[in-house]
Amino acid sequence: MMHAAAFCQDWNTDLQLAKNKAVAENKNILLVFSGSDWCARCMELEKNLWNSNEFKTEAQKNWVLLRADFLQKKGDPEPVNVNDMKMILAEKYNRDGFFPYIVVLDKYGKVLGKTGSEDFTPEEYIMHFRKLAR
């Protein structure tokens, strides 16, 4: 039996740190835009994909994870701070404000592919991300 700690997921929130790690480990970056406290599809992805053992195993081997989580705290959007890393990431990679939105980046932060939420199993998502990364 595997212990949950073996699958400790390391979600970065800072682009530069994620890029440094990606370069050091020669991995691509999976950038996820979510609204984990208000976006129903984001919550589904959290439960069915990001927390799945299949994804955690894949991510540990092949991806640096980067998350921009836009919380609403009981319906009120957070005040906009242009220096907030989430805002910087959104300005650069998600100008249309899609949620959930997944961007596959190379280790230097160049966009390789983008996708929204699909009716995929974790395995299908993993294949999809790999195709986008080619």
ABEGO torsion letter per residue (X at the ends): XBBAAAABBBBBABAAAAAAAAAAAGBBBBBBBBBAAABAAAAAAAAAAAABAAAAAAAAAABBBBBBBBBAGGGBBBBBBAABAAAAAAAAABAAGBOBBBBBBBAAGBBABBBBBBBBBAAAAAAAAAAAAX
